[in-house]
Amino acid sequence: MRNRLPLVVLSICLYVFVTPSFSQEKGKPKAKSSPEPASFTADWRDTELKDFLMGMSAIIKRNILIDDAVKGKKITIISQKRVKIEDAYGFMKSVLETQGFGLIEENDLIKVVKIKDALAKSPIVRIGKDPVSEADVSLNKTITQIVPLEFSNAAELEPILKRVTSPDTDIIIPKNQNTLIFSGSTSDINKLLKLVDNLDVRADGPGSISSAGDIHIYTLEYNEAEKLAAILVKLDMPDAPTAPTQGPPGEPGADGKPAPPPQPVAQPAKVPGKQDKIKAVAHKESNSLIVTASPQEWEEIKKIIKILDTPRKQVLLEVLIVELSSTDLNDFGIDWRYQELAYGQFNTGLAAQGGVIDKNGRPTNVNTLSGFSLGFIRRGGQQIIGILNANSTNENFNVLSAPQILTLDNQEAEINVGQDVPVRTQNRNAGLGGDNAVTVANFEYRPTGIKLKFTPHINKNNRITLDLYQEIKNVAGISSEATGGNPTFNKRDIKTTIVVDNIQTIVIGGLLSNDKQKKVQKIPILGEIPLLGTLFRRTTNQNRKTNLMVFLTPHILDDRDKSDRITIQKKNEQERMVDEREKKLR
């Protein structure tokens, strides 16, 4: 009897709660009142889940088999409104899903199991895109739906669908099939089916908008869906607008009675100080945004999307990169052979530099010295006893590159013109040694040439702010084998921000370098004699000035006519250059 007492008390409580109630205003006949449907009070505080299920079994009058995993679970439910008996099954299922449990129905028996087991043992399998009936949705059953796709790619839809549905709903893609398999509650499946029905269609084109309940699809015209979705999810959900007023409070209406004050549109309660974020994902294949929001919130979000999805102007940037260099070289010297031996050496290196003698000191028939050269030969023989050389050079103008590049407003563009140069990084011996030794060299490739990066920003007056980066890297020379034989690189770059008008040519740069060198080679003692010492030494003075100038001309292309006009212009310039080259070759 003591073990049965709690059940007796619970049965009495349920009888009281489930008893149909009738409402009747004072002073009115009872015969005119209509009975309300049977209901119960959903009020469980720190209650064992199994005790909750015992009570629900009595309410829905169904047998419930409870899994061992339910033991020890507690719930707290506080409700200000009574729940109708006809909604009791759905209410129980929702409570169990919050605890990670699902229901499996077998004849008159309801099994409570873990939700994943409920999905796996779902007895209902549907095929196609047809939505679940409202009756089945209200029961919130667990089903499996096989959805063949016609136009979209299942692998691309899967991550989008998973972000807008419950984590308890399974989405599976069979191998080598463009098909989706959903397994979950009828309410979740129905939402996914509505979304697939809107996505798996031929694209209506940019600017099209469609909605299915709280899910809205916006196909973009000018922007990229992935970039715009990344921006939207960082924004707070906009507040829905209130309903329009009917006039000031108390103003008479059409029937002469004072009109009631306007009522705001009902909004879900929000935690103070906390704002929900916009829920948006991108469908790359159709360049569409998928947004989850109420109809009122969607109207505000749609305004944001329309402002961001506007056409942007284009900018064609013409660049002329010029190197202005001035190299003054004065080289004067006399090279004497000062030994009587057949293979004697020369003191200032002129003979070796000009190829007049080989590496062993033997005379050759070659002379590659620049400028004025004069040689002295011993009388009666062919042996060179001296060389005089005087040289002066001057260099000036050099066009390095003239790139042109087109990009969108506020979009970075980059162009690279050059080549990769091998640089030896390591030498190692491979083999058995001796005559079989092999030297293996490792190389890395270093880029050289012209690099141009810029981002244009156009204001309402068609003035352009350019964020510009210019880099020029070239090979200055090759080092000797004694120091590795690797090239030496010159690198010059400019990083700046300028403001320029449309079709205005402006120059930036001024990377000025000034290199002065003086070199003296002489015979000891004799080369230091005033005046006469000039005959026994070689003096080289070199002064090199380099100035890098970059000329920029931006063109704003905001319509088809301007784009076509400048395209024809560039085409004519190219044809004219080809004609001039052919004339020179004739």
C-alpha positions in Angstrom: 0.0 0.0 0.0 2.8 2.4 0.8 4.4 1.8 -2.7 1.0 2.4 -4.4 0.1 5.6 -2.5 2.1 8.0 -4.8 0.4 6.5 -7.8 -3.1 7.0 -6.2 -2.3 10.6 -5.4 -1.0 11.2 -9.0 -4.1 9.7 -10.5 -6.3 11.9 -8.4 -4.3 15.0 -9.5 -4.6 14.0 -13.1 -8.3 13.5 -12.8 -8.7 17.0 -11.4 -6.4 18.6 -14.0 -7.8 16.8 -17.0 -11.5 17.4 -16.1 -13.1 19.5 -18.8 -13.6 23.1 -17.8 -16.4 25.5 -18.7 -16.3 29.3 -18.7 -19.3 31.5 -18.0 -19.7 35.2 -17.4 -21.7 36.3 -14.4 -25.3 37.2 -15.1 -25.5 35.1 -18.3 -27.4 31.9 -18.8 -25.3 28.7 -18.6 -27.0 27.2 -21.6 -25.3 29.8 -23.9 -21.7 28.9 -22.9 -19.7 26.4 -24.9 -17.3 23.9 -23.2 -13.6 24.4 -23.7 -11.5 21.4 -24.8 -10.0 19.2 -22.1 -6.6 20.5 -21.0 -3.9 20.0 -18.3 -1.5 22.2 -16.4 2.1 21.7 -17.6 3.9 22.4 -14.3 6.8 20.1 -13.3 9.5 21.4 -11.1 12.8 19.4 -10.7 10.9 16.3 -11.6 12.4 12.9 -12.7 11.9 12.4 -16.4 10.4 9.0 -15.8 7.8 10.5 -13.5 6.9 13.0 -16.2 6.4 10.2 -18.7 4.2 8.3 -16.2 2.0 11.3 -16.0 1.9 11.9 -19.8 1.1 8.2 -20.3 -2.1 8.7 -18.3 -2.9 11.9 -20.2 -2.5 10.5 -23.7 -3.8 7.1 -22.6 -0.9 5.3 -24.4 1.6 2.7 -23.1 5.2 4.1 -22.8 8.3 2.0 -22.7 11.2 3.9 -21.0 14.8 3.4 -22.0 17.4 2.9 -19.2 19.1 6.1 -20.3 16.2 8.1 -19.0 17.1 7.3 -15.4 18.5 10.1 -13.4 17.3 12.8 -15.8 15.4 15.7 -14.3 13.3 18.4 -15.9 11.6 21.7 -14.9 8.6 23.0 -16.9 6.8 26.2 -15.9 3.8 27.1 -17.9 1.3 30.0 -17.5 -1.3 28.4 -19.9 -2.9 25.1 -19.9 -2.1 22.6 -22.6 -4.9 21.0 -24.7 -5.1 17.2 -24.5 -4.9 17.0 -28.4 -1.5 18.7 -28.2 -0.2 16.5 -25.4 1.7 14.1 -27.7 3.5 16.9 -29.5 4.2 18.6 -26.1 5.8 15.4 -24.7 7.9 14.9 -27.8 9.2 18.4 -27.7 10.2 18.1 -24.0 12.0 14.8 -24.8 13.9 16.3 -27.7 15.3 19.0 -25.5 16.8 16.2 -23.3 18.1 14.3 -26.4 15.4 11.6 -26.6 13.0 10.6 -29.4 9.9 8.4 -29.8 9.4 5.3 -31.8 5.8 4.1 -32.2 5.0 0.4 -32.6 1.2 -0.3 -32.6 -0.1 0.9 -29.2 3.4 1.1 -27.6 5.6 4.3 -27.6 9.3 3.7 -27.0 11.5 6.5 -25.5 15.0 6.1 -26.9 18.0 8.3 -27.6 17.2 10.6 -30.5 19.8 9.1 -32.9 18.3 5.6 -32.3 14.9 7.0 -33.1 16.1 8.4 -36.4 17.8 5.2 -37.3 14.6 3.1 -36.5 12.2 5.4 -38.2 9.5 3.2 -39.9 8.3 6.0 -42.3 10.2 6.5 -45.5 9.1 9.1 -48.1 10.5 9.9 -51.6 10.4 13.2 -53.4 10.1 16.9 -52.7 6.4 16.9 -51.6 6.0 18.5 -48.2 4.8 16.7 -45.1 1.1 17.1 -44.4 0.1 19.5 -41.7 -1.4 16.6 -39.7 1.9 14.7 -39.6 3.8 17.9 -38.8 1.5 18.6 -35.8 2.2 15.0 -34.6 6.0 15.7 -35.1 6.8 12.2 -36.1 10.2 10.9 -36.9 10.6 10.1 -40.7 13.2 9.6 -43.4 12.9 11.5 -46.7 14.8 10.7 -49.9 15.1 13.8 -52.1 16.5 13.5 -55.7 17.9 16.7 -57.1 17.5 18.0 -60.6 19.7 21.2 -61.0 21.7 21.7 -57.8 24.7 19.8 -56.5 24.0 17.7 -53.4 27.5 18.2 -52.0 27.1 22.0 -52.2 23.7 22.0 -50.7 24.6 19.8 -47.7 26.6 22.4 -45.6 23.9 25.0 -46.3 21.1 22.8 -45.1 22.9 21.7 -42.0 23.3 25.3 -40.9 19.6 26.0 -41.0 18.2 22.8 -39.3 18.4 21.1 -36.0 21.6 19.3 -35.0 19.4 16.2 -34.4 18.4 16.0 -38.0 20.7 13.8 -40.2 21.5 14.8 -43.8 23.2 12.1 -45.9 24.5 12.1 -49.5 24.6 8.6 -51.1 27.8 7.8 -53.0 27.7 8.7 -56.7 24.2 10.0 -56.5 22.9 13.5 -56.7 20.4 12.8 -53.9 19.8 14.0 -50.3 18.5 11.8 -47.5 16.9 13.5 -44.5 16.1 11.8 -41.2 14.5 13.7 -38.4 11.2 15.2 -37.1 8.5 16.0 -39.6 8.7 19.7 -38.7 12.5 19.8 -39.5 12.1 17.7 -42.6 9.3 20.0 -43.9 11.5 23.1 -43.4 14.3 21.4 -45.4 12.0 20.4 -48.2 10.8 24.0 -48.6 14.4 25.1 -48.8 15.4 22.5 -51.3 12.3 23.3 -53.4 13.5 26.9 -53.7 17.2 26.0 -54.3 16.9 23.1 -56.7 15.5 25.1 -59.6 16.8 26.8 -62.7 18.2 30.2 -61.7 15.7 33.0 -62.3 18.6 35.3 -62.8 20.2 38.0 -60.6 17.9 40.1 -58.5 15.2 37.4 -57.9 13.8 37.0 -54.4 11.7 34.1 -53.0 10.5 33.1 -49.6 9.3 29.9 -47.8 8.1 30.7 -44.3 11.0 32.2 -42.4 13.5 31.1 -45.1 14.3 33.7 -47.8 16.5 33.5 -50.9 18.0 36.5 -52.6 20.0 36.0 -55.9 22.6 38.7 -56.1 23.4 40.7 -59.3 26.8 42.4 -58.6 28.3 41.1 -55.3 29.6 37.7 -54.3 27.2 35.8 -52.1 30.0 34.3 -49.9 31.5 37.8 -49.2 28.1 39.4 -48.5 27.0 36.5 -46.2 30.2 36.9 -44.2 29.3 40.6 -43.6 25.6 39.9 -42.8 26.3 37.3 -40.1 28.3 39.9 -38.2 25.3 42.3 -38.0 22.6 42.3 -35.3 19.1 41.2 -36.3 17.2 44.4 -37.1 14.1 45.2 -35.0 10.8 44.6 -36.8 8.8 47.8 -37.4 5.7 48.5 -35.3 2.2 48.4 -36.8 1.0 51.7 -38.3 -1.1 53.9 -36.1 -4.8 54.4 -36.7 -4.8 58.0 -35.4 -4.3 59.7 -32.1 -5.7 57.9 -29.0 -9.2 58.9 -28.3 -10.0 60.2 -31.8 -13.5 59.2 -32.9 -13.8 56.4 -35.4 -16.5 55.9 -38.1 -19.0 54.7 -35.5 -18.5 57.8 -33.3 -16.7 55.8 -30.6 -13.2 56.7 -29.5 -10.6 54.6 -31.3 -8.3 52.4 -29.2 -4.7 53.3 -29.0 -2.4 51.6 -31.6 -0.9 48.3 -30.6 2.7 47.4 -31.5 3.4 44.3 -33.4 4.1 41.4 -31.0 7.8 40.6 -30.8 9.5 37.6 -29.2 11.0 38.4 -25.8 14.7 39.2 -26.0 17.3 39.0 -23.2 18.3 42.6 -22.2 21.7 43.6 -23.5 21.8 40.6 -26.0 21.0 40.9 -29.7 20.6 38.0 -32.1 22.8 37.9 -35.2 21.5 37.7 -38.7 21.5 34.1 -39.9 22.7 34.0 -43.5 24.5 31.4 -45.7 25.7 31.6 -49.3 24.8 29.3 -52.2 27.9 29.7 -54.4 26.4 27.8 -57.4 23.6 30.3 -57.9 25.3 33.3 -56.2 22.4 33.5 -53.8 21.9 34.4 -50.1 19.8 32.2 -47.8 18.5 34.1 -44.8 16.5 32.9 -41.9 14.3 35.6 -40.4 10.7 36.5 -39.7 8.8 38.4 -42.5 9.2 41.7 -40.6 12.9 41.2 -40.0 13.4 40.1 -43.6 12.0 43.5 -44.9 14.8 45.3 -43.0 17.5 42.8 -44.1 16.4 43.0 -47.7 17.0 46.8 -47.6 20.6 46.2 -46.5 21.2 43.6 -49.2 19.9 45.9 -52.0 22.2 48.7 -50.8 25.3 46.4 -50.8 24.4 44.7 -54.1 24.8 47.7 -56.4 27.0 48.0 -59.5 30.5 49.3 -59.1 32.5 51.5 -61.5 35.7 50.2 -63.1 39.1 51.8 -63.3 41.7 51.2 -66.1 45.1 52.3 -64.8 47.8 53.1 -67.4 51.3 53.0 -66.0 54.6 54.1 -67.5 57.7 53.1 -65.6 60.9 55.0 -66.7 64.4 54.8 -65.4 66.4 58.0 -65.9 70.0 57.2 -65.4 73.2 59.1 -65.8 76.5 57.2 -65.9 79.7 59.2 -66.3 82.8 57.0 -66.7 86.3 58.3 -67.1 89.0 55.6 -67.3 92.6 56.5 -68.2 95.6 54.3 -67.7 98.8 52.9 -69.0 99.7 49.2 -68.6 103.4 48.2 -68.7 105.0 44.8 -68.8 107.7 45.1 -66.2 109.4 41.6 -66.5 111.7 40.3 -69.1 110.1 36.9 -69.0 108.1 35.8 -72.0 104.9 35.6 -69.9 105.3 38.7 -67.7 102.3 40.5 -66.1 100.9 43.9 -66.6 100.5 46.3 -63.7 97.1 47.9 -64.1 95.1 45.0 -65.5 94.2 46.7 -68.8 95.8 44.0 -70.9 93.9 41.2 -69.1 90.6 43.1 -69.1 90.8 43.8 -72.9 91.8 40.3 -73.7 95.2 41.4 -75.1 96.9 38.7 -73.1 95.5 35.4 -71.9 95.5 34.1 -68.3 99.1 32.9 -68.7 100.3 36.2 -70.0 100.7 35.2 -73.6 99.8 37.9 -76.2 96.6 37.4 -78.2 95.1 39.0 -81.3 92.1 40.3 -79.4 91.3 43.8 -78.0 88.0 44.5 -76.3 88.9 47.6 -74.5 86.3 50.5 -74.9 87.4 53.9 -76.0 90.8 54.9 -77.3 93.5 52.2 -77.0 97.2 52.3 -78.0 99.7 49.4 -77.8 103.5 49.4 -77.7 105.5 46.5 -79.3 109.1 45.7 -78.8 111.2 46.5 -81.8 112.1 43.5 -83.9 109.6 41.3 -82.0 105.9 40.6 -81.3 106.0 41.1 -77.6 103.7 43.8 -76.1 105.5 46.1 -73.7 102.7 48.6 -73.0 99.0 49.6 -73.5 97.4 53.0 -73.2 93.6 53.3 -72.8 91.3 56.3 -72.5 87.5 55.7 -72.2 84.4 57.9 -71.4 80.8 56.8 -71.5 77.4 58.4 -70.7 74.0 56.7 -70.6 70.5 58.2 -70.1 66.9 57.2 -70.8 65.3 53.7 -70.3 61.6 52.6 -70.4 61.3 49.6 -68.1 57.7 48.7 -68.5 54.3 50.1 -69.5 51.6 47.9 -67.8 47.9 48.5 -68.0 45.3 46.9 -65.7 41.5 47.1 -65.2 39.7 46.5 -61.9 36.6 47.3 -60.0 36.2 50.2 -57.6 37.5 49.2 -54.1 38.9 46.0 -55.6 42.7 45.3 -55.4 44.4 44.4 -58.7 47.9 43.0 -59.2 50.1 42.5 -62.3 53.5 40.8 -62.4 55.9 40.9 -65.4 59.3 39.2 -65.1 61.2 36.0 -64.8 62.6 33.6 -62.1 66.4 33.6 -61.8 68.3 30.6 -60.4 70.4 31.2 -57.3 72.8 28.4 -56.1 72.2 27.7 -52.4 74.3 24.6 -51.8 77.1 22.4 -53.3 77.5 18.9 -52.1 79.6 15.9 -53.1 77.8 12.7 -54.2 79.6 9.4 -55.2 82.3 7.2 -54.0 85.1 9.8 -54.0 88.2 10.1 -56.1 87.5 10.1 -59.8 83.9 9.0 -59.2 83.1 12.1 -57.1 80.1 14.1 -58.4 79.3 17.6 -57.3 75.5 18.3 -56.9 74.3 21.9 -56.7 71.0 23.0 -55.2 69.2 26.0 -56.6 66.4 28.3 -55.6 64.5 30.6 -58.0 64.1 34.3 -57.1 61.5 36.4 -58.9 62.6 39.5 -60.8 60.8 42.0 -62.9 57.9 44.5 -62.4 55.2 44.1 -59.8 52.3 46.5 -59.5 49.4 46.4 -57.0 46.8 49.0 -56.6 43.3 49.6 -55.1 41.1 52.5 -56.5 38.5 54.3 -54.4 36.1 56.5 -56.4 34.2 59.3 -54.7 31.0 61.0 -55.8 33.0 63.7 -57.7 34.9 61.0 -59.7 38.1 61.7 -57.9 40.2 58.6 -57.4 42.2 57.7 -54.3 44.8 55.1 -55.3 46.5 52.8 -52.8 49.6 51.8 -54.8 52.5 49.5 -54.4 55.2 49.3 -57.1 58.3 47.0 -57.0 61.1 46.6 -59.5 63.7 43.9 -59.0 66.4 43.1 -61.5 69.8 41.4 -61.7 72.7 43.9 -61.2 75.5 41.4 -62.0 77.0 38.1 -61.4 79.6 37.6 -58.6 82.8 35.7 -59.2 83.1 32.0 -58.8 85.2 32.5 -55.7 82.2 34.1 -53.9 79.7 31.6 -55.2 78.9 32.8 -58.8 75.4 34.0 -57.7 73.6 37.0 -59.1 73.3 40.3 -57.3 69.8 41.8 -57.2 68.6 45.4 -57.3 65.3 46.1 -55.6 63.4 49.4 -55.7 59.8 49.8 -54.5 57.2 52.5 -53.9 54.3 52.3 -51.5 52.0 55.3 -51.4 48.4 56.7 -51.5 47.5 59.5 -53.9 44.4 61.4 -55.0 44.0 62.0 -58.8 41.3 63.1 -61.1 39.8 61.0 -63.9 42.2 60.9 -67.0 44.8 62.9 -65.2 48.4 61.9 -65.6 50.5 62.2 -62.5 54.0 61.2 -61.7 55.2 59.5 -58.6 58.6 58.3 -57.7 61.9 59.9 -57.5 63.8 56.9 -56.2 67.1 58.7 -56.7 70.4 56.9 -56.1 73.9 58.3 -56.5 76.9 56.0 -56.7 80.4 57.5 -56.9 83.4 55.3 -57.3 87.1 56.0 -57.8 89.7 53.4 -58.4 93.5 53.8 -58.7 95.9 51.0 -59.8 99.6 51.8 -59.9 103.2 50.6 -59.8 104.6 51.2 -56.3 106.8 54.2 -55.9 106.7 55.1 -59.6 103.0 55.7 -59.6 103.3 58.2 -56.7 105.7 60.5 -58.6 104.0 63.9 -59.3 103.0 64.4 -62.9 105.3 61.6 -64.1 103.4 59.1 -61.9 100.5 59.3 -64.4 102.4 57.1 -66.7 102.6 54.3 -64.1 99.0 54.2 -62.8 95.4 53.8 -64.0 92.6 56.0 -62.6 88.9 55.1 -63.0 86.2 57.6 -62.0 82.6 56.5 -62.2 79.5 58.5 -61.2 76.1 56.8 -61.6 72.8 58.5 -60.9 69.5 56.6 -61.2 66.0 58.0 -60.8 62.9 55.8 -61.1 59.8 57.7 -62.3 56.3 56.2 -62.4 53.6 57.9 -64.5 49.9 57.0 -63.7 46.8 57.8 -65.7 43.5 56.3 -64.4 40.4 56.1 -66.6 36.9 55.6 -64.9 34.8 53.3 -67.0 31.2 53.6 -65.7 29.3 52.6 -68.9 29.5 50.4 -72.0 30.3 53.3 -74.4 33.5 54.4 -72.5 34.7 50.8 -72.2 34.2 50.2 -76.0 35.9 53.5 -76.9 39.1 52.9 -74.9 39.2 49.2 -76.1 39.1 50.4 -79.8 41.8 53.0 -79.0 44.1 50.4 -77.5 43.5 48.1 -80.4 44.4 50.7 -82.9 47.6 51.5 -81.0 48.6 47.9 -81.1 48.0 47.6 -84.8 50.0 50.7 -85.5 53.0 49.3 -83.6 52.8 46.1 -85.6 52.8 48.1 -88.9 55.8 50.2 -87.8 57.8 47.0 -87.0 57.0 45.4 -90.3 58.1 48.5 -92.1 61.5 48.5 -90.3 62.0 44.8 -91.2 61.5 45.4 -95.0 
